[in-house]
Amino acid sequence: MDAKTPVQQILAWFRNSLTIRIIGIGILALLLLIPSSMISSLIHEREQTRNEAEIEVTSKWGEYQIIGGPLVSVPFYDTIQNTNGENERILRYAHFLPEDLEITGSVKPEKRYRGIYVVPLYQADLEIRGSFAPLSQHSLPISNKDLLWSEAFLSLGISDVKGIREKIEIQIGDVKKEMGPGTRTVDVFNSGVNVKLPWDSTRAKKFSAKLLFNGSKELYFLPVAKETKVTLNSPWQTPSFEGDFLPGFREISDSGFKATWKILELNRNYPQDFIGIAETNQIQNYKFGVRFLLPVDEYHKTIRSSKYSELFLLLTFITYFFIEVYKKVRLHFIQYLLLGFAVLLFYILLLSLTEHVPFNVSYWISSSMILALVTLYSRAFFRGESVFLVAGGTILGFYIFFFTLLQLEDFALLVGTFGLFVLLAVAMYFTRSIQDLESDENSKL
């Protein structure tokens, strides 16, 4: 046999050197990060499309609602010095919060569909009761004679007035008034209803009203009384209680949920009476209530799954590299590239299926398709050797491992860390004598 020329020896070394192959496989893995990032962008794009569908529905039905009040606002004139150094009279408002407030009612949810997307909507029927203490006993630095009690008005904050289903009548003592649109001032509420109501500041007054409105996804309340109590019941089975206060009592069952909140004046950081907008931001920051969650957010799980795509890709390449080293079978870089595309195609299949069927079913359908494709492909280039079953079994193990991580949200970090430790230990075991294998390859040149 003719001796190889130096150029042929160098070319043979490049083809067979384990170091060069590792570098080449690493470069392929880095190149595949580009389509991997495109897949993540695709998932976020589909999620954004879902969000736009939700906005389209909720903008016509009623968006999430924040209910606050009622409260009494009394105008007065204040004198300030303008930029020219001249005294100027301006109209300001003093705001008074209720002594006690109790809100009870039911929330009837429903699911609306926009194409393939589901939007949780609800109809709320609430009854509001409470009382105001004599307002003349306020702590504001204003004399009662300077307050225009005859121009007082009562406001009720409703964040999206498009959702109001029926006219709102409020009973104040012996007087029953129908509330009109707007809040007259945005000192406290940016949106809502109001009624002009001359106020006798020396008397305590009770109030009551019924509030029927539409909303979507979330319902919140503001603690605007010395003691605010809210009781809700609903047939929705997957509530998430959110905000600055959790319910003191809650009961969730297959028939729905019931929850009760009780917030005291001492639990918040603003007083019972104040002037202007000084306390507005603080009031809005103390909202509490419930979010009507869908049982499963498929996009959330798909996004979590895609975060493991780079690791899955790397583990797949390492698996096939070990097989080719120990079985003395050389895979072409094109074959590595196609294997990488198969791994990434899994996430596109998963995304497309989860828009129509549950996530777990989508996961196993997608993984089964990719597993069958990769195993049959491996059988072809391993020339019928049974080692293709080892490759397929390893890939199946990876799918099971990552599926477990997706199910164990609270323990995903712990399980994932130990899983990676085991994988690293296996890799270290198979590479313990890799320098001997490379020496054998070089000795053949």
N, C-alpha and C positions, 0 to 999 in steps of 0.2 A: 504494500500500500504506500502511495506517495506521501511524503512528509508534508505537513501543513506549513504554509508560508506564515511569516509573522503576522501579516494582516488577517489571514484566516483564523489564526489562534486568538487574535484580539477580538474578532467578531464572535467566535465561539464562546469566548469568555463573557462577552456582553450578553449573549443569549442564555448562558447557563449560570451566571453568577447570581447567587441568592441575594447579595447586596443590591445589585442592579435591579433585580425583580422586585425587591421590597421598595426601592425608590420609585420604580415605575408604578407599582400598585398604589403607593401613597399619592403620586401625582394624579392617578385616575380618581382616587377617593376625593381629592381636593376639587377636581373638575366637576365631580358629581354634586358638590355642594351648591353649584349654580342652579340645576333643576330642583334641588331640594328646597332652596329658598323660594323658587317660583311656586312650588307646591304650597308652601306656607302662605304666600301671597294670595294664591287661589282660594285657600280656605277662608282667609280674612275677607276676601272679596265676596264670597258666597254668604258669609255671615253679615256683611254690610248690606247685601241685597235683602236678607231676611229682616234686618233692622229697618230698612227703607219700607218694606211691606208693612211692618208693624206701625211705623209712623203714619203711613197712608191711612190705615184703619183707625188708629187712635185719634188722629187729628179730626176725624169726622164724628167719632163716637164720644170722645172725651179722654184726655190724657190722664196721667196719674194725678191724684187729688191730694191736696193738703188743706185740711179744715182747721180754721182758727177762729176763736171768739165764741160768742159775741163780746164786744167791748164798747164802752161809751167814750165818745170824743167830744170835747167842749172847746170851741174856739175862744181866743182872747187876743187882744192887741198888745204887742210888745214894741218897745222903742229901742232902736239900735242906731248906731252911727254909721252912715254910709261912707263910701270912698272919698267923698268930697268933704267929710268932716261934719256933715249936717245930720241932725236927728231925723229919723224916718220911722214911721209906724208900719209894722208888718203884722200880718195875721198868722198866728201860730195855733197849735192845738195841744190841749192837755188830754191824756188818754187814761182811762180808768178800767181796770180789769175786774172780772166778777169775783165775788166772795167764794162761790163754789160753782162747779160745772160738772154735770153728769151727762154723758152721751151713751146711749144704748141703741142697738139696732142690728140689722142683719145685712149681709153682703151676699148677693146672689151672683156667682160667677158664671161665665160661659166662654166657650172657645169659638173664635171666628177664624175662618180660613181665607187666606189670600194666596191663591195658587197652591203651592205645596207647604206654605208656612202657616203656623198656628199662632194666634194672638189671644192671650187671656184678657177678657174684658169682664166688667162687673156692673151690677146695679146695686146701689146702696140705699137703704131706707133707714134713716137715723132719726132719733128723737132726742132733742136737746133740752135740758132743764137746768136751772141754776138760779142764782140770786146775786144782786148787788147790795153791798152795805151802803149806808148813807154816805154819799160822795163828799159831803161838806167836811168830813173828817179826814180829808186827804193830807198828805205830807209834802205837797208841792210848795215852792216859794212864791205862791200867788194868792192874793186874797180872793175870797169867794165872790166879792162884788165885782172883781175884774173879769171873772169868767162869765161868758155869755151863755147862761144855762138855757135860755129860750131858743138858742140856735144849736143845741146839742143834737147829736145823731148817734145812732147805734150801727155798728158795722159787723159783718160776718165775713171772714176770709174764706174764699173758695178759689183755689189756684187756677182751675179751668172752668169758667162759667158756661162754656158750651155744653157741659155735661148736665146742667140743671134740667130736670125732667118736669117739675111742677112749680107753680108759683110758691113763694116762701112767705108765710104769714107768721108773725111772732107775737106772742101774748106777753105784754108787760103790765103786771098788776091787773087792772080791770080793762086795760086798753088792748085792742087787737089791731095790728098794723100790717099792711102788706109791704114787703121790702122791695126797693127799686134797684136798678143796676148801678154798679160802680161802688167805690168806697169813699168818694169825695176827697180823700187825702191818701197818699201812698206812704204816710209815715210808718204804718205798721203792715198793712196788707197791700200788695200790688194789684190784687184782683179780688172781687167779691161783690157783695150786695150791701145796701144800707137803707136806713129809714130815718127821716128827721123826727126827733122826739124830744120836745121840751121836757127838761128834767127837773124834778123837785129834789134838790140835793140833800134835803134833811130826812128823807124817807128811804128805808130799804125797799127794794123791789125784786119780785120774783119774775122769771121769764121762762117761756117754753116755746118750742118751735119744732116743726117737722121738716126734714131735709131729704129730698129724693133726688138723686143725681147718678149719672153714669161716670165711669172711670175705667182705667186700664192698668193692669199689672201691679200697681201700688196704691195704698191708701194710708195717709199719715194724718196726725193730729198735733196741735200745738197746746202745751200746758199753760193756759192763760188765766188760771184761777188759783186762789189759795189752796184749793184742793180740786184737782181735775181727775175725774174717774171716767174711764171709757170701757164699755163692754161690747164685744163684737161676737157674732156667731155666723158661720158660713159653712156650706157643704164642701168647700174646697179642701182637698185632703193633703196638699203639700204646701202649707204656708211657711214663710220665713219671717220671723218677727225681727224687725230692724229699727234703727234709730237710736236715740240716746237712752231710752228706757225699755227694758224688757217687761212683758206682762208678769204681774205677781201671781196670776193664775192662768194656766193654759191647759187645754185638753184637746188632743188630736186623735182622731179615730177614723175608721173607714167611712163614717157618715159625715166627716168634716171636722171643724175646730171651733172651740169657744175660748176666748181670751179676755182677761180683765187687767187693765192698767190703773194704777193709782199714783198720781204724782203730786207732791206737796210743794208749797211755795218755797220751802227750804231746799228743794232739789234743783232749783234753777237759780240763775245769777242775774235776775232783773226784778225790780219792785212791782208793786201793785198799781202804782201810778207814776207817770213820767210825762215829759214834754218832748214833742217833736219826734225825731227819728233816732234819738240816742240809743234806744233799746231794740230797735227793729232787727238788726242783724242777730242779736242774741236770741230773740224770740224765735226766729226762723231756724236757728241752729239747734233748738231743743225739740225738734220734731220726733215723733215715734209712731210706729204703726206696723203694717204687715205688707209683705210682698207676696203676690200670688204666683208662685213658681210653677213652671211646667215640670212634670215628673222627671224629665231628663232633658238637659240641654245638649243635643247631639253635636253641635259645633264646638262646644267647650271640650267635650271628650275627644273630638277629632283633632283639635288644636293640641291638646295634651299628648295625644298619640304621635303627632307629627314632630314633636320636640325630641322624640327618640330616633328619628330617621337617620341622623348622622351616625349614632352609635350602632344602630341595626346594620347600616351599610358597612361600617368598619368591622363588625363582628363577622359578617358574611364573608368579606374579603380574607380575613384572618383564617376562617375555617377552610376555605378553598386553598389558601396558601399552604397550610399545614398538610392538607391531603396531597397536594401535588408534590410537596417536598418528600414526604414519607413513602408515597406510592410511585415516585419517580415518573410522574406524568406532568408534562408541561402544558399549562393552559395559555392560550394566546391572550394578549391584552384586550382584544376585541371581545373575547368570552367574558373576561372580568367586567368589561364595560356593559355588556348585555345583562349580566347578573345584577349589576348595580341599577340599571334601568328597571329591572323586574322588582327589585326591592322598593324603589321609589314609586312604581306604578301601583303598589299596594295602597298607598295613601290616597291616590286619586280615586281608586275603586272604593275605598272606605268612605271618602267624602260623598261620592255620587250615590252610594247605596244608603247612607245614613239620612239622606233627605227624603227617603221613602219608607225605610224599615228601621226597626230599633237598632241601636248602636251595636249591641252584642252580636246580634244576628249578622249585621253588616261586617263586623270584624272577622267572624269565622268564615263567611262566604268569601271575602276578599283574600284572607290568608290561605284558604284552601285552594283558590284559583292560582295564586302565586306559587304556593308550595308544589302543586302539581306541575306547573310550568317549569320551575327550577329543577325539580327532581328528574323529570323526563329529559330536560336539556343536559343535566349532569350525566345521566345514563349514556347519552350519545357520546360525549367527549371523554368519558372514562372507559369507553369501549366495552360496555357491558359488565364491567367489574362491579362486584357488590358494594364497592365503596360509595357508590351514588346513594345507597340507602343511608349511609352514615351522614352524608351531606344533607339529605332530605330530613333525616331525624334531628340533626342539629338545628336546622332552620325552624323546624316545628317547635323545638325546645325554646328558641328565641321568641317565637310568637306567643307561646304560653307564658313565658317570663314577662314580656311586656304587657300582655293582657292582665296579668296579675297586678302589675304596678298600677294600671289604670283603674282597677277596682278598689285598690287599697289606698284611697286618697290620704288618710291620716298616717298610714304606715308606709307610704310609697318610698320615702327617703330611706327608712331603715331597711326595708326589704331590698330596695335597689342597691344600696351600699353593700350589703352582704352578697347579693347576687354578682355584683361586679368583682368583689373580692374572690369569689369562687372562679369566675371566668379568668381573672388575672392569674390565679394559681394554676389553672389548667394550661394557660398560655406559657407560663414559666416552666411548667413540667415538659411540655413538648419542645421548648427551645433550649433546654438545658445543655444539649450537645449539638446545637446547630452549627457551631464552628467546625465540628468534625465532618458534618455533612457537606459543608462548603469546601473543606479540604479535599474530600473525596471527589467532588465535582471538578476541582481545579487539577487534580492529579490525572484526570482523564484527558485533559487538554494536551 
